[in-house]
Amino acid sequence: MDLDSFFKPKSVAVIGASKHPRKFGHIIFENFIDSDYKGKVYAVNNSITELMGQPVYESVLNIPKPVDMAVIVIPAKGVPDAISECVRKKVKACVIISAGFGEIGNKKGEEQLLKEAKGRMRIIGPNVLGIYDAYSGVDTVFNPRYRQERPIKGSVGFISQSGAFGASIMDMAASEGIGISKFASIGNRIDVDEVDLLNYLAKDKNTKAIALYIEGSKRGKVLLKTLKSVTIKKPVVVIKAGKTTAGQVAVSSHTGSMAGESKIFSAVLKQSGAIEAFNVEELLDFTKALATQPVPKGKNIQVVTNGGGFGVIATDSIIMNGLKLAQLSRRTIEKIKKTMPSYAQISNPMDLVGDADSLRYQCALENVMKDSNVHGVVVIMLMQISALESDIVDVLISVRGEYKKPMTVCATGGDFTKVHTKMLEKQGIPTYATPDRAVMAMKALVQYADIRRKIFRRSGKDE
C-alpha cells in the first residue's frame, strides 16, 4: 500500500484535538490550520463542539466526507477503538502519537492495534513525534513551532526511530537554513518501519539524500537488501544508537526494540553501500552535502582560503581522511597568478590572504574548477576580514551553478558570519563552522562516489 496517504493526504482527522494549548492534540490541529496544507482538516473530540472556528466531530465516523489520514493523540486505552472506527471510515493511513505500548512492555496492546487495523490501514507508530512534509504542509509533529522550528523545503529525507532526536535535528536544520523534504518518526514500528520509508523516499522526487537514525531493526536482512537497492539511486547516511552495553539497555526501554551488535551493524552498513555517521553532527553534515552536491570523479581536493592557518588545518584533515591534495596544472597556476597580488600563495592550500575580496575568490575558483586535476573544492571564507563583502555569497552561488564539481564551504564566526552561512545553505551550498567538518563532508561525497562505482561495476552498467 502506497505511503502517499501519509505525506500527501487530501484530508486529515486529528483524533484527540483539544482546546488546551499545551496538549498535543491542540498543537497538531493548529499545525494544520497555520501551515501551507491545502487539504481539509477535521477535529475529533467527544467532549467539545468547536475548535479554532472549526466544528468538532464526536467520532471520525461522523465526519461527512472521506478521510485519508488520521492522527491519533489520545490515551493508550482508547486507541484500539479509534483504530476500529478509522477502518470503518476507510481511512488509509494513521499516525499514532500515543505512547503506552511496546516501550513499556505492552506488546499485547500493539497486537490489538494490528488486529483492529485488519491490514486495511497503514500505521506509523505508536509512540512517535509525528511526520512532516515541507512540500505538502503535512505537520503532525506535536512540538509547538515557537519551540521547534520547521525546516524549509529541501532535499533531505529524514527517518528517525527516536522522536526527540528527530525534533532536535529538524530544529537545527531549520535554524541553519537546511532544507528537508520529508521527516518521519517511526517509534515502535508495529507496521510502517525504516524499510518501508527507505523504499518510499528512494522514489520521492523531492528527496536527494536520506538520513536514518536507528536503534535496532526488526528486519535486519531485509534492511540490508533495501539499503543495497536504495543506495544505487540515492545516498543514505545512517547513525546507529545503542553501541555500548549500557546504550543497548537504554534502547530496549526507549522504543521496545533490540539493538544489534555494533561491529556487526557497521559491517552490514558498509556492505550495503550506506555511509555511517558516528555522531549527530556528522549525520547532518554528510547528508546535506550528499543532497546538494554532484558526485566527484576522484578524491583530489583543492583548498581555497583567505586565512593561512585555516588552510593548514584543512590540508591536515584532507590527508588524515584519506583524500589527496589536488596538484594544479601549470596553466591553471599561470592564469590565477595574472590576477593575484605577488604575496598570494597559488598552491594547495591556495591562500588568497587577508585582503582578498570577492573578485579574487571568483578568479581563483573559476580557474580551479576548470582544472581536470581537481575533483572537489573546500572553500574557506573568514567573514571577519573587512575586504570580504556579502557579494561572496553571489560568487559562490554562481560558481556552484556553472561547474559540476562538489564544493563545501567553511565559515567560522559569530552572528555576521552565520547570516551568510544561512544564505548559502538556502541556496544548497553546504557550509560548516570548521575546516575539519567541511573536509569530512567532502570525504562523504568521495565515499559515495566510490560506492556508486563499485555498485555499477558489479552490475556491468554505466553510471
HELIX and SHEET records of a PDB file:
HELIX    1   1 ASP A    4  PHE A    7  1                                   4    
HELIX    2   2 PHE A   24  ASP A   34  1                                  11    
HELIX    3   3 VAL A   60  ASN A   62  5                                   3    
HELIX    4   4 ALA A   76  GLY A   78  5                                   3    
HELIX    5   5 VAL A   79  ARG A   88  1                                  10    
HELIX    6   6 GLY A  102  ILE A  104  5                                   3    
HELIX    7   7 LYS A  107  ALA A  117  1                                  11    
HELIX    8   8 GLY A  163  GLU A  176  1                                  14    
HELIX    9   9 GLU A  194  LYS A  203  1                                  10    
HELIX   10  10 GLY A  220  LYS A  233  1                                  14    
HELIX   11  11 THR A  245  HIS A  254  1                                  10    
HELIX   12  12 SER A  262  SER A  272  1                                  11    
HELIX   13  13 VAL A  280  THR A  292  1                                  13    
HELIX   14  14 GLY A  308  MET A  320  1                                  13    
HELIX   15  15 ARG A  330  LYS A  337  1                                   8    
HELIX   16  16 SER A  358  LYS A  370  1                                  13    
HELIX   17  17 ILE A  392  GLU A  402  1                                  11    
HELIX   18  18 ASP A  415  LYS A  426  1                                  12    
HELIX   19  19 PRO A  435  SER A  459  1                                  25    
SHEET    1   A 7 GLU A  50  LEU A  51  0                                        
SHEET    2   A 7 GLN A  54  TYR A  57 -1                                        
SHEET    3   A 7 LYS A  40  VAL A  44  1                                        
SHEET    4   A 7 SER A  11  ILE A  15  1                                        
SHEET    5   A 7 MET A  69  ILE A  72  1                                        
SHEET    6   A 7 ALA A  93  ILE A  96  1                                        
SHEET    7   A 7 ARG A 122  ILE A 124  1                                        
SHEET    1   B 6 ILE A 131  ASP A 133  0                                        
SHEET    2   B 6 ILE A 180  SER A 185 -1                                        
SHEET    3   B 6 LYS A 153  SER A 160  1                                        
SHEET    4   B 6 ALA A 209  ILE A 214  1                                        
SHEET    5   B 6 VAL A 236  LYS A 240  1                                        
SHEET    6   B 6 ILE A 275  ALA A 277  1                                        
SHEET    1   C 3 LYS A 324  LEU A 325  0                                        
SHEET    2   C 3 ASN A 300  THR A 305  1                                        
SHEET    3   C 3 MET A 350  ASP A 351  1                                        
SHEET    1   D 5 LYS A 324  LEU A 325  0                                        
SHEET    2   D 5 ASN A 300  THR A 305  1                                        
SHEET    3   D 5 GLY A 376  ILE A 380  1                                        
SHEET    4   D 5 MET A 407  CYS A 410  1                                        
SHEET    5   D 5 THR A 431  TYR A 432  1                                        
END                                                                             
